[in-house]
């Protein structure tokens, strides 16, 4: 993003964009009592990482924050990113409820 180094995580769905819209996901990174959470719809595997990067459609962590989450002497990058994905299920009344998958 510009000249500043950043780290980015996102989920790609093995299918087309229409199928990917049936799912949601979340990614979380954190340490030292802090956390960042990203929730979104997976991108189709047919989308390039450049397209995802340029649209800022993912968990974006600036370098100084990544080093903070890494702890220690702030020189070594050790990020733990956890995530989950679920399929949205439509109810008869049109309300979506999450179906958690692991």
Number of C-alpha atoms within 10 A of each C-alpha: 11 5 5 7 10 14 14 14 18 22 22 18 17 13 12 13 17 10 13 18 16 14 19 19 18 19 19 16 20 18 14 9 6 9 10 15 15 16 17 17 21 23 26 18 15 12 13 11 15 9 11 17 16 9 9 13 19 22 21 19 17 14 14 12 15 21 18 21 23 20 15 11 9 14 10 12 15 14 16 11 13 11 15 14 20 17 17 16 14 12 9 7 6 8 9 12 12 13 12 12 9 6
